[in-house]
């Protein structure tokens, strides 16, 4: 099927449905022309019908005010069968030797019943003959291939249900001349249509409903009979070829977060996945709908999957940069420390580590030296004091170097911690997206099969 204004190439195998319509035109009978045959043979009957053939250009009613009732029965995948009454002809089957005769259709008036949604030429074989019965009935049976237009709602593709219409009406005759009447109830039409079909390819027929209406054209009314054909797309092909492979690739990318970034080149792995996913979308692009009033939900799903893959690759690049060059970074800004290390850290279960005071051993050693055994008094006191001062200077210099190293190491650890928190946060968002997507697909698929 295609949207309105385009050729319908999606129904079984495209609602290029061959359609069965039984049209029965039954006017109110006045006085018919009685045909008398010279002998009970078809040549004699054909000769007696010659005057009737001259009346093929007019509607077969004795009174122009008589309205012709057209009974229509719509059956998918069948033959167009048209019945109508010709008031100009009657004969006695015993006298003429037959109750029906096959004659060229061009010798009779035929109703101009058309399908408004018809979009293409009828390519079915042409049948040049009709049957004329002794009571005035004319039976015209011929195959017809209908290619119609249909408005598509593809938001829930491939779990969509489409409602297409077939509108039958006379092209030129008004409602006062021809009235279209439903010959069978809609339930029986649906049952017969399903029994006639052996396969519908991509589509499954759900039901056929109908309603009657009069279309006003500049004060003149044309009688219409509208059939609504509800079909459901068979989603298995799209689930197997589109959704399952996409879910596999997104799941592999999800588990790539378990690779340690400090020992494995995670970015190369993710880049390979992105290239593979892009090639997959290009190959399967022909399965996606290219027209419609809205963007299909499956297109949004694929776009989000690709966006998450690209985001995870950028995040991996950030983590690698922090692991390799965090020692040269400036200290972590206060807002990053508060928002990422404290708030997001608790959210993803990676709280900030307590700072260890690495200067404590040096302070304790200096204190032990200061509280050592009592110094000797006398001439050696000044030499001892000088040595202690020199030792204290060396200890202070070592403490200073240790403080500088501690400050640099603490800044580097904070940047690395920021990277791990972002990695854990994106991993959680990935799990949430995949879970919501799976649940949504299952719900939409289930709803498409609900009554």
Sine and cosine of phi, psi and omega as CSV:
sin_phi,cos_phi,sin_psi,cos_psi,sin_omega,cos_omega
0.00,0.00,0.39,-0.92,0.08,-1.00
-0.70,-0.72,0.29,-0.96,0.04,-1.00
-0.89,0.46,0.23,-0.97,-0.07,-1.00
-0.87,0.49,0.74,-0.67,-0.02,-1.00
0.98,-0.20,-0.05,1.00,0.02,-1.00
-0.81,-0.58,0.34,-0.94,-0.03,-1.00
-0.93,0.35,0.71,-0.70,-0.02,-1.00
-0.98,0.17,0.94,-0.33,-0.01,-1.00
-0.78,-0.63,0.52,0.86,-0.01,-1.00
-0.86,-0.50,-0.27,0.96,-0.03,-1.00
-1.00,-0.05,0.25,-0.97,-0.42,-0.91
-0.66,0.75,1.00,-0.01,-0.28,0.96
-0.93,0.35,0.27,0.96,0.14,-0.99
-0.16,-0.99,0.94,-0.34,-0.30,-0.95
-0.64,0.77,0.71,0.70,0.32,-0.95
-0.98,0.20,0.85,0.52,-0.08,-1.00
-0.97,0.23,0.69,-0.73,0.21,-0.98
-0.98,0.19,0.75,-0.67,-0.19,-0.98
-0.90,-0.43,0.63,-0.78,0.05,-1.00
-0.98,-0.22,0.83,-0.56,0.07,-1.00
-0.74,-0.67,0.81,-0.59,0.07,-1.00
-0.96,-0.27,0.94,-0.33,-0.04,-1.00
-0.97,-0.25,0.85,-0.53,-0.03,-1.00
-0.84,-0.55,0.93,-0.37,0.01,-1.00
-0.99,-0.12,0.91,-0.41,-0.07,-1.00
-0.83,-0.56,1.00,-0.08,0.04,-1.00
-0.99,0.13,0.25,-0.97,0.10,-1.00
-0.96,0.28,0.80,-0.60,-0.11,-0.99
-0.99,0.16,0.72,-0.69,0.16,-0.99
-0.95,-0.30,-0.91,-0.42,0.03,-1.00
-0.91,-0.41,0.88,-0.48,-0.01,-1.00
-1.00,0.04,0.33,-0.94,0.06,-1.00
-0.98,0.19,0.86,-0.52,-0.03,-1.00
-1.00,0.09,0.82,-0.57,-0.01,-1.00
-1.00,-0.04,0.76,-0.65,0.05,-1.00
-0.91,-0.42,0.81,-0.58,-0.02,-1.00
-0.99,-0.14,0.58,-0.82,0.02,-1.00
-0.96,0.26,-0.45,0.89,0.03,-1.00
-0.40,-0.92,0.36,-0.93,-0.02,-1.00
-0.98,0.20,0.95,0.30,0.03,-1.00
-0.56,-0.83,0.38,-0.93,-0.01,-1.00
-0.93,0.38,-0.62,0.79,0.08,-1.00
-0.85,0.52,-0.64,0.77,0.03,-1.00
-0.92,0.39,-0.63,0.78,0.04,-1.00
-0.91,0.42,-0.67,0.75,0.02,-1.00
-0.90,0.44,-0.63,0.78,0.03,-1.00
-0.91,0.40,-0.60,0.80,0.01,-1.00
-0.94,0.33,-0.43,0.90,-0.01,-1.00
-0.99,0.11,-0.10,0.99,-0.06,-1.00
-0.81,0.58,-0.68,0.73,0.03,-1.00
-0.89,0.45,-0.46,0.89,-0.02,-1.00
-0.94,0.34,-0.52,0.86,-0.04,-1.00
-0.90,0.43,-0.44,0.90,0.02,-1.00
-0.95,0.31,-0.22,0.98,-0.01,-1.00
-0.99,-0.15,0.24,0.97,-0.09,-1.00
-0.94,0.35,-0.25,0.97,-0.06,-1.00
-1.00,0.10,-0.18,0.98,-0.05,-1.00
-0.89,-0.46,0.33,-0.95,0.03,-1.00
-0.93,0.38,0.73,-0.69,-0.14,-0.99
-0.98,0.21,0.94,0.34,0.09,-1.00
-0.73,-0.68,0.52,-0.86,0.00,-1.00
-0.98,0.22,-0.49,0.87,-0.01,-1.00
-0.84,-0.55,0.79,-0.61,-0.07,-1.00
-0.90,0.43,-0.34,0.94,0.01,-1.00
-0.99,0.13,-0.11,0.99,0.02,-1.00
-0.96,0.26,0.79,-0.61,-0.01,-1.00
-1.00,-0.01,0.69,-0.73,0.02,-1.00
-1.00,-0.02,0.84,-0.55,0.06,-1.00
-1.00,0.00,0.79,-0.62,-0.01,-1.00
-0.93,-0.36,0.92,-0.40,0.04,-1.00
-1.00,-0.09,0.84,-0.54,-0.08,-1.00
-0.89,-0.46,0.72,-0.70,0.16,-0.99
-0.82,-0.57,0.81,-0.58,-0.11,-0.99
-0.97,-0.23,0.86,-0.50,0.05,-1.00
-0.75,-0.66,0.82,-0.57,0.01,-1.00
-0.93,0.36,0.52,-0.86,0.09,-1.00
0.86,0.52,0.91,0.41,0.00,-1.00
-0.40,-0.91,-0.61,-0.79,-0.06,-1.00
-0.78,-0.62,0.55,-0.83,0.04,-1.00
-0.98,0.19,0.94,-0.34,0.04,-1.00
-0.94,-0.34,0.85,-0.53,-0.07,-1.00
-0.86,-0.51,0.80,-0.59,0.08,-1.00
-0.85,-0.53,0.70,-0.72,0.15,-0.99
-0.50,-0.87,0.31,-0.95,-0.05,-1.00
-0.99,-0.14,0.73,-0.68,0.08,-1.00
-0.95,-0.30,0.94,-0.33,-0.07,-1.00
-0.96,0.28,-0.15,0.99,-0.07,-1.00
-0.99,0.11,-0.12,0.99,-0.16,-0.99
-0.66,-0.75,0.67,-0.74,0.18,-0.98
-0.48,-0.88,0.53,-0.85,0.13,-0.99
-0.45,-0.89,0.30,-0.95,0.01,-1.00
-1.00,0.01,0.90,-0.44,-0.03,-1.00
-0.84,0.54,-0.53,0.85,0.01,-1.00
-0.95,0.32,-0.62,0.78,-0.02,-1.00
-0.94,0.34,-0.63,0.78,-0.07,-1.00
-1.00,-0.08,-0.12,0.99,0.08,-1.00
0.99,0.16,0.08,1.00,0.00,-1.00
-0.32,-0.95,0.54,-0.84,0.05,-1.00
-0.99,-0.12,-0.01,1.00,0.06,-1.00
-0.40,-0.92,0.35,-0.94,0.00,-1.00
-0.52,-0.85,0.62,-0.79,0.01,-1.00
-1.00,-0.05,0.83,-0.56,-0.07,-1.00
-0.71,-0.70,0.38,-0.93,0.05,-1.00
-0.88,0.47,0.66,-0.76,-0.06,-1.00
-0.92,0.39,-0.42,0.91,-0.04,-1.00
-0.93,0.37,-0.20,0.98,0.01,-1.00
-1.00,0.05,-0.02,1.00,-0.07,-1.00
-0.80,-0.61,0.41,-0.91,0.17,-0.98
-0.97,0.25,0.70,-0.71,0.03,-1.00
-0.83,-0.56,0.59,-0.81,0.00,-1.00
-0.93,0.36,0.60,-0.80,-0.03,-1.00
-1.00,-0.06,0.83,0.56,0.03,-1.00
-0.98,0.18,0.81,-0.59,-0.04,-1.00
-0.80,-0.60,0.29,-0.96,0.12,-0.99
-0.96,-0.27,0.88,-0.47,-0.09,-1.00
-0.89,0.46,-0.52,0.86,-0.06,-1.00
-1.00,0.08,0.10,1.00,-0.02,-1.00
-0.89,0.45,0.79,-0.61,-0.11,-0.99
-0.90,-0.43,-0.21,0.98,-0.12,-0.99
-0.61,-0.79,0.18,-0.98,0.00,-1.00
-0.96,0.29,0.60,-0.80,0.05,-1.00
-0.95,0.30,0.91,-0.42,-0.04,-1.00
-0.99,-0.13,0.12,0.99,0.02,-1.00
-0.95,0.32,0.41,-0.91,0.00,-1.00
-0.87,0.48,0.58,-0.81,-0.01,-1.00
-1.00,0.05,0.74,-0.67,0.04,-1.00
-0.95,-0.30,0.91,-0.41,-0.15,-0.99
-1.00,0.08,-0.04,1.00,-0.11,-0.99
-0.87,-0.49,0.43,-0.90,0.12,-0.99
-0.75,-0.66,0.28,-0.96,0.05,-1.00
-0.97,-0.24,0.73,-0.68,0.11,-0.99
-0.93,-0.36,0.81,-0.59,-0.05,-1.00
-0.98,-0.19,0.29,-0.96,-0.09,-1.00
-0.92,0.39,-0.42,0.91,0.01,-1.00
-1.00,0.02,0.11,0.99,0.05,-1.00
0.99,-0.17,-0.06,1.00,0.02,-1.00
-0.96,0.30,0.63,-0.78,0.09,-1.00
-0.87,-0.49,0.83,-0.55,-0.02,-1.00
-0.95,-0.32,0.90,-0.44,0.02,-1.00
-0.90,-0.44,0.94,-0.33,-0.01,-1.00
-0.87,-0.49,0.84,-0.54,0.00,-1.00
-0.47,-0.88,0.55,-0.83,0.05,-1.00
-0.95,0.31,0.52,-0.86,0.03,-1.00
-0.61,-0.79,0.70,-0.71,0.01,-1.00
-0.93,-0.36,0.91,-0.41,-0.11,-0.99
-0.99,-0.16,0.86,-0.52,0.16,-0.99
-0.92,-0.39,0.96,-0.30,-0.15,-0.99
-0.88,-0.47,0.22,-0.98,0.05,-1.00
-0.99,-0.13,0.41,-0.91,-0.04,-1.00
-0.40,-0.92,0.72,-0.70,0.10,-1.00
-0.97,0.25,0.79,-0.61,-0.06,-1.00
-0.97,-0.25,0.69,-0.72,0.18,-0.98
-0.94,-0.35,0.99,-0.13,-0.15,-0.99
-0.97,-0.25,0.35,0.94,-0.02,-1.00
-0.88,0.48,-0.64,0.77,-0.03,-1.00
-0.99,-0.12,0.31,0.95,0.06,-1.00
-0.78,0.62,0.69,-0.72,0.08,1.00
-1.00,-0.09,0.36,0.93,-0.01,-1.00
-0.97,-0.26,0.58,0.82,-0.11,-0.99
-1.00,-0.01,0.45,-0.89,0.10,-0.99
-0.86,-0.52,0.83,-0.55,-0.07,-1.00
-0.95,-0.30,0.54,-0.84,0.01,-1.00
-0.85,-0.52,0.96,-0.28,-0.02,-1.00
-0.95,-0.30,0.47,-0.88,-0.07,-1.00
-0.89,-0.46,0.54,-0.84,0.14,-0.99
-0.80,-0.60,0.93,-0.37,-0.06,-1.00
-0.97,-0.26,0.88,-0.47,0.00,-1.00
-0.97,-0.24,0.78,-0.63,0.07,-1.00
-0.35,-0.94,0.28,-0.96,0.10,-0.99
-0.98,0.22,0.68,-0.73,-0.07,-1.00
-0.96,0.29,-0.56,0.83,-0.09,-1.00
-0.82,-0.58,-0.46,0.89,-0.04,-1.00
-0.98,0.19,0.62,-0.78,-0.01,-1.00
-1.00,0.09,0.12,-0.99,-0.04,-1.00
-0.90,0.43,-0.45,0.89,0.02,-1.00
-0.96,0.29,-0.30,0.95,0.02,-1.00
-0.99,-0.12,-0.72,0.69,-0.04,-1.00
-0.77,-0.64,0.78,-0.62,0.08,-1.00
-0.89,-0.46,0.80,-0.60,-0.04,-1.00
-1.00,-0.07,0.80,-0.60,-0.07,-1.00
-0.82,-0.58,0.62,-0.78,0.03,-1.00
-0.96,0.29,0.80,-0.60,-0.05,-1.00
-1.00,0.09,-0.53,0.85,0.03,-1.00
-0.80,-0.60,0.39,-0.92,0.07,-1.00
-0.96,0.27,0.37,-0.93,-0.10,-0.99
-0.88,0.47,-0.59,0.81,0.00,-1.00
-0.90,0.43,-0.66,0.75,0.02,-1.00
-0.93,0.37,-0.60,0.80,0.04,-1.00
-0.89,0.46,-0.69,0.72,0.03,-1.00
-0.88,0.47,-0.70,0.71,-0.02,-1.00
-0.89,0.46,-0.70,0.71,0.00,-1.00
-0.91,0.40,-0.64,0.77,-0.01,-1.00
-0.89,0.46,-0.68,0.74,0.00,-1.00
-0.92,0.39,-0.57,0.82,-0.01,-1.00
-0.95,0.30,-0.43,0.90,-0.01,-1.00
-0.98,0.18,-0.41,0.91,-0.10,-1.00
-1.00,0.06,0.73,-0.68,0.12,-0.99
-0.99,-0.10,-0.53,0.85,0.06,-1.00
-0.41,-0.91,0.50,-0.87,0.07,-1.00
-0.84,-0.54,0.19,0.98,0.06,-1.00
0.89,0.46,-0.91,-0.42,-0.08,-1.00
-0.97,0.23,-0.34,0.94,-0.15,-0.99
-0.90,-0.44,0.46,-0.89,0.06,-1.00
-0.83,-0.56,0.82,-0.57,0.00,-1.00
-0.95,0.30,0.80,-0.59,0.02,-1.00
-1.00,-0.10,-0.85,0.52,0.02,-1.00
-0.30,-0.96,0.24,-0.97,0.07,-1.00
-0.79,-0.61,0.82,-0.57,0.05,-1.00
-0.86,-0.51,0.25,-0.97,-0.07,-1.00
-0.55,-0.84,0.41,-0.91,0.15,-0.99
-0.49,-0.87,0.40,-0.92,-0.08,-1.00
-0.96,-0.29,0.62,-0.79,-0.01,-1.00
-0.46,-0.89,0.31,-0.95,0.09,-1.00
-0.88,-0.48,0.82,-0.57,-0.01,-1.00
-0.99,-0.11,0.80,-0.60,-0.03,-1.00
-1.00,-0.01,0.85,-0.52,0.05,-1.00
-0.83,-0.56,0.99,-0.13,0.02,-1.00
0.82,0.58,0.71,0.71,0.06,-1.00
1.00,0.05,-0.16,0.99,0.06,-1.00
-0.97,-0.24,0.68,-0.74,-0.08,-1.00
-0.97,-0.26,0.71,-0.70,0.09,-1.00
-0.92,-0.40,0.78,-0.63,-0.03,-1.00
-0.97,0.25,0.71,-0.70,-0.03,-1.00
-0.75,-0.67,0.56,-0.83,0.15,-0.99
-0.80,-0.60,0.87,-0.49,-0.12,-0.99
-0.95,-0.32,0.79,-0.61,0.09,-1.00
-0.96,-0.27,0.74,-0.68,0.07,-1.00
-0.95,-0.30,0.88,-0.48,-0.04,-1.00
-0.96,-0.29,0.92,-0.40,0.03,-1.00
-0.99,-0.15,0.82,-0.57,0.01,-1.00
-0.79,-0.62,0.53,-0.85,0.02,-1.00
-0.89,-0.46,0.72,-0.70,0.01,-1.00
-0.96,0.28,0.68,-0.73,0.08,-1.00
-0.98,0.17,0.92,-0.38,-0.19,-0.98
-1.00,0.02,-0.10,0.99,-0.10,-0.99
-0.86,0.51,-0.68,0.74,0.00,-1.00
-0.85,0.53,-0.69,0.72,-0.06,-1.00
-0.97,0.26,-0.56,0.83,0.05,-1.00
-0.90,0.43,-0.69,0.72,-0.04,-1.00
-0.95,0.31,-0.65,0.76,-0.12,-0.99
-1.00,-0.03,-0.34,0.94,-0.06,-1.00
-0.89,-0.46,-0.85,0.52,-0.17,-0.99
-0.95,0.30,-0.73,0.69,-0.05,-1.00
-0.90,0.44,-0.75,0.66,0.06,-1.00
-0.87,0.50,-0.63,0.78,0.03,-1.00
-0.90,0.44,-0.66,0.75,0.03,-1.00
-0.92,0.40,-0.58,0.82,0.05,-1.00
-0.89,0.46,-0.72,0.69,-0.03,-1.00
-0.91,0.41,-0.65,0.76,-0.01,-1.00
-0.94,0.35,-0.51,0.86,0.05,-1.00
-0.94,0.34,-0.64,0.77,0.06,-1.00
-0.88,0.47,-0.67,0.74,0.04,-1.00
-0.91,0.42,-0.55,0.83,0.04,-1.00
-0.89,0.45,-0.73,0.69,-0.03,-1.00
-0.96,0.27,-0.21,0.98,0.08,-1.00
-0.92,0.38,-0.26,0.97,0.07,-1.00
-0.93,0.37,-0.31,0.95,0.02,-1.00
-0.98,0.21,-0.20,0.98,0.05,-1.00
-0.95,0.30,0.74,-0.67,0.01,-1.00
-0.94,0.34,0.87,-0.49,-0.07,-1.00
-0.92,0.38,-0.37,0.93,-0.06,-1.00
-0.98,0.18,-0.27,0.96,-0.03,-1.00
-0.86,-0.51,-0.26,0.96,-0.05,-1.00
-0.82,-0.58,0.62,-0.78,0.06,-1.00
-0.98,0.18,0.99,0.13,-0.06,-1.00
-0.92,0.40,-0.52,0.86,-0.06,-1.00
-0.89,0.45,-0.61,0.79,0.02,-1.00
-0.91,0.41,-0.63,0.78,0.03,-1.00
-0.89,0.45,-0.70,0.72,-0.01,-1.00
-0.93,0.36,-0.59,0.80,0.04,-1.00
-0.90,0.44,-0.63,0.78,0.06,-1.00
-0.89,0.46,-0.64,0.76,0.04,-1.00
-0.90,0.44,-0.66,0.76,-0.01,-1.00
-0.90,0.43,-0.70,0.72,0.03,-1.00
-0.89,0.46,-0.67,0.74,0.04,-1.00
-0.90,0.44,-0.64,0.77,0.00,-1.00
-0.93,0.38,-0.61,0.79,0.04,-1.00
-0.90,0.43,-0.70,0.72,0.04,-1.00
-0.89,0.45,-0.63,0.78,0.03,-1.00
-0.87,0.49,-0.70,0.72,0.01,-1.00
-0.91,0.41,-0.60,0.80,0.02,-1.00
-0.92,0.40,-0.63,0.77,-0.01,-1.00
-0.93,0.37,-0.64,0.77,-0.08,-1.00
-1.00,-0.02,0.17,0.99,-0.06,-1.00
-0.89,0.45,-0.51,0.86,-0.03,-1.00
-0.93,0.36,-0.35,0.94,0.02,-1.00
-0.99,0.15,-0.25,0.97,-0.04,-1.00
-1.00,0.06,0.56,-0.83,0.05,-1.00
-0.93,0.36,0.65,-0.76,-0.06,-1.00
-0.96,-0.29,-0.12,0.99,0.00,-1.00
-0.71,-0.71,0.34,-0.94,0.01,-1.00
0.49,-0.87,0.24,-0.97,-0.02,-1.00
-0.99,0.15,-0.35,0.94,-0.03,-1.00
-0.74,-0.67,0.29,-0.96,0.06,-1.00
-0.99,0.15,0.80,-0.61,0.01,-1.00
-0.88,0.48,0.56,-0.83,0.01,-1.00
-0.89,0.45,-0.50,0.86,0.00,-1.00
-0.93,0.38,-0.53,0.85,0.07,-1.00
-0.91,0.40,-0.63,0.77,0.06,-1.00
-0.90,0.44,-0.64,0.77,0.02,-1.00
-0.88,0.47,-0.72,0.70,0.00,-1.00
-0.90,0.43,-0.64,0.77,0.01,-1.00
-0.90,0.43,-0.66,0.75,0.02,-1.00
-0.92,0.39,-0.61,0.79,0.05,-1.00
-0.88,0.48,-0.72,0.69,0.02,-1.00
-0.91,0.42,-0.63,0.78,0.02,-1.00
-0.90,0.44,-0.64,0.77,0.04,-1.00
-0.92,0.40,-0.63,0.78,0.04,-1.00
-0.89,0.45,-0.69,0.72,0.02,-1.00
-0.91,0.41,-0.66,0.75,0.03,-1.00
-0.88,0.47,-0.67,0.74,0.01,-1.00
-0.91,0.41,-0.57,0.82,0.06,-1.00
-0.91,0.41,-0.70,0.71,0.04,-1.00
-0.89,0.45,-0.62,0.78,0.02,-1.00
-0.91,0.41,-0.59,0.80,0.05,-1.00
-0.91,0.41,-0.64,0.77,0.07,-1.00
-0.88,0.48,-0.66,0.75,0.03,-1.00
-0.89,0.45,-0.70,0.72,0.00,-1.00
-0.88,0.47,-0.70,0.71,0.00,-1.00
-0.89,0.46,-0.64,0.76,0.03,-1.00
-0.90,0.43,-0.64,0.77,0.01,-1.00
-0.92,0.38,-0.62,0.79,-0.01,-1.00
-0.93,0.36,-0.56,0.83,-0.08,-1.00
-1.00,-0.01,-0.50,0.87,-0.11,-0.99
-0.80,-0.60,0.29,0.96,-0.05,-1.00
-0.92,0.40,-0.40,0.92,-0.01,-1.00
-0.92,0.39,-0.40,0.92,-0.03,-1.00
-0.99,-0.11,0.04,1.00,-0.03,-1.00
-0.99,0.13,0.38,-0.92,0.13,-0.99
-0.96,0.27,0.29,-0.96,-0.01,-1.00
-0.83,0.56,0.48,-0.88,-0.01,-1.00
-0.90,0.44,0.78,-0.62,0.03,-1.00
-0.86,0.51,0.39,-0.92,-0.07,-1.00
-0.90,0.43,-0.65,0.76,-0.04,-1.00
-0.92,0.40,-0.56,0.83,0.08,-1.00
-0.93,0.37,-0.65,0.76,-0.01,-1.00
-0.90,0.45,-0.65,0.76,-0.03,-1.00
-0.96,0.28,-0.76,0.65,-0.12,-0.99
-0.97,0.26,-0.72,0.70,-0.10,-1.00
-1.00,0.08,-0.82,0.57,-0.12,-0.99
-0.94,0.34,-0.59,0.81,-0.08,-1.00
-1.00,-0.08,-0.79,0.61,-0.09,-1.00
-0.98,0.22,-0.86,0.51,-0.02,-1.00
-0.92,0.39,-0.52,0.85,0.03,-1.00
-0.86,0.50,-0.70,0.72,0.06,-1.00
-0.93,0.37,-0.56,0.83,-0.04,-1.00
-0.91,0.42,-0.62,0.79,-0.03,-1.00
-0.98,-0.18,0.23,0.97,0.07,-1.00
0.90,0.43,0.61,0.80,0.12,-0.99
-0.78,-0.63,0.95,0.31,-0.04,-1.00
-0.92,0.38,0.38,-0.93,-0.01,-1.00
-0.94,0.35,0.67,-0.74,-0.01,-1.00
-0.96,0.27,0.54,-0.84,0.02,-1.00
-0.95,0.30,0.69,-0.73,-0.02,-1.00
-0.95,0.32,0.73,-0.68,0.04,-1.00
-0.99,-0.12,0.70,-0.72,-0.01,-1.00
-1.00,0.06,1.00,-0.10,-0.05,-1.00
-0.97,0.24,-0.21,0.98,-0.02,-1.00
-0.99,0.15,-0.20,0.98,-0.09,-1.00
-0.86,0.51,-0.68,0.74,0.02,-1.00
-0.86,0.51,-0.62,0.78,-0.01,-1.00
-0.95,0.33,-0.59,0.81,0.02,-1.00
-0.92,0.40,-0.64,0.77,0.01,-1.00
-0.92,0.39,-0.62,0.78,0.02,-1.00
-0.90,0.43,-0.65,0.76,0.02,-1.00
-0.91,0.41,-0.63,0.77,0.01,-1.00
-0.91,0.41,-0.60,0.80,0.03,-1.00
-0.91,0.42,-0.63,0.78,0.04,-1.00
-0.92,0.40,-0.60,0.80,0.00,-1.00
-0.94,0.33,-0.49,0.87,-0.02,-1.00
-0.98,-0.18,0.44,0.90,-0.04,-1.00
-0.93,0.37,-0.15,-0.99,-0.02,-1.00
-0.90,0.44,0.39,-0.92,-0.03,-1.00
-0.87,0.49,0.68,-0.74,0.00,-1.00
-0.97,0.24,0.48,-0.88,0.04,-1.00
-0.96,0.30,0.57,-0.82,0.04,-1.00
-0.99,-0.13,0.58,-0.81,0.04,-1.00
0.76,-0.65,-0.45,-0.89,-0.08,-1.00
-0.92,0.40,-0.48,0.88,-0.05,-1.00
-0.98,0.18,-0.04,1.00,-0.07,-1.00
-0.91,0.42,-0.66,0.75,-0.04,-1.00
-0.92,0.38,-0.63,0.78,0.03,-1.00
-0.90,0.44,-0.65,0.76,0.05,-1.00
-0.88,0.47,-0.67,0.74,-0.02,-1.00
-0.90,0.44,-0.65,0.76,0.00,-1.00
-0.90,0.43,-0.68,0.74,0.03,-1.00
-0.89,0.45,-0.63,0.77,0.01,-1.00
-0.91,0.41,-0.62,0.79,0.01,-1.00
-0.91,0.41,-0.66,0.75,0.03,-1.00
-0.90,0.44,-0.69,0.73,0.03,-1.00
-0.89,0.46,-0.64,0.77,0.02,-1.00
-0.90,0.43,-0.60,0.80,0.03,-1.00
-0.90,0.43,-0.67,0.75,0.04,-1.00
-0.90,0.44,-0.64,0.77,0.02,-1.00
-0.90,0.43,-0.64,0.77,0.01,-1.00
-0.91,0.41,-0.60,0.80,0.03,-1.00
-0.92,0.40,-0.66,0.75,0.04,-1.00
-0.90,0.43,-0.64,0.77,0.04,-1.00
-0.90,0.44,-0.63,0.78,0.01,-1.00
-0.89,0.45,-0.72,0.69,0.04,-1.00
-0.88,0.47,-0.64,0.77,0.01,-1.00
-0.91,0.42,-0.63,0.78,0.03,-1.00
-0.89,0.45,-0.67,0.74,0.02,-1.00
-0.89,0.45,-0.70,0.72,0.03,-1.00
-0.90,0.44,-0.62,0.79,-0.01,-1.00
-0.91,0.41,-0.66,0.75,0.02,-1.00
-0.89,0.45,-0.70,0.71,0.03,-1.00
-0.90,0.43,-0.68,0.73,0.00,-1.00
-0.91,0.41,-0.62,0.79,0.01,-1.00
-0.91,0.42,-0.66,0.75,0.04,-1.00
-0.89,0.45,-0.68,0.74,0.01,-1.00
-0.90,0.44,-0.68,0.73,0.01,-1.00
-0.89,0.45,-0.59,0.81,0.01,-1.00
-0.92,0.39,-0.65,0.76,0.04,-1.00
-0.91,0.42,-0.66,0.75,0.04,-1.00
-0.89,0.45,-0.63,0.77,0.04,-1.00
-0.90,0.44,-0.61,0.80,0.07,-1.00
-0.87,0.50,-0.70,0.72,0.02,-1.00
-0.88,0.47,-0.68,0.73,0.00,-1.00
-0.91,0.41,-0.60,0.80,0.02,-1.00
-0.91,0.40,-0.68,0.73,0.03,-1.00
-0.89,0.45,-0.64,0.77,0.03,-1.00
-0.88,0.47,-0.71,0.71,0.01,-1.00
-0.92,0.40,-0.60,0.80,0.01,-1.00
-0.91,0.42,-0.71,0.71,0.00,-1.00
-0.91,0.40,-0.57,0.82,0.06,-1.00
-0.88,0.47,-0.67,0.74,0.05,-1.00
-0.91,0.41,-0.66,0.75,0.04,-1.00
-0.90,0.43,-0.59,0.81,0.05,-1.00
-0.87,0.49,-0.75,0.66,0.00,-1.00
-0.88,0.48,-0.67,0.74,0.01,-1.00
-0.89,0.46,-0.71,0.71,-0.02,-1.00
-0.89,0.45,-0.72,0.69,-0.01,-1.00
-0.89,0.45,-0.65,0.76,-0.01,-1.00
-0.91,0.41,-0.73,0.69,0.00,-1.00
-0.89,0.45,-0.64,0.77,0.00,-1.00
-0.90,0.44,-0.71,0.70,0.00,-1.00
-0.88,0.47,-0.70,0.71,-0.02,-1.00
-0.90,0.43,-0.67,0.75,0.00,-1.00
-0.89,0.45,-0.69,0.73,0.01,-1.00
-0.88,0.47,-0.69,0.73,-0.01,-1.00
-0.90,0.43,-0.67,0.74,-0.02,-1.00
-0.91,0.42,-0.72,0.69,-0.01,-1.00
-0.90,0.43,-0.65,0.76,0.02,-1.00
-0.90,0.44,-0.66,0.75,0.03,-1.00
-0.92,0.39,-0.63,0.78,0.00,-1.00
-0.91,0.40,-0.49,0.87,0.00,-1.00
-0.92,0.38,-0.33,0.94,0.01,-1.00
-0.97,-0.24,0.00,1.00,0.04,-1.00
-0.98,0.22,0.45,-0.89,-0.03,-1.00
-0.87,0.49,0.00,0.00,0.00,0.00
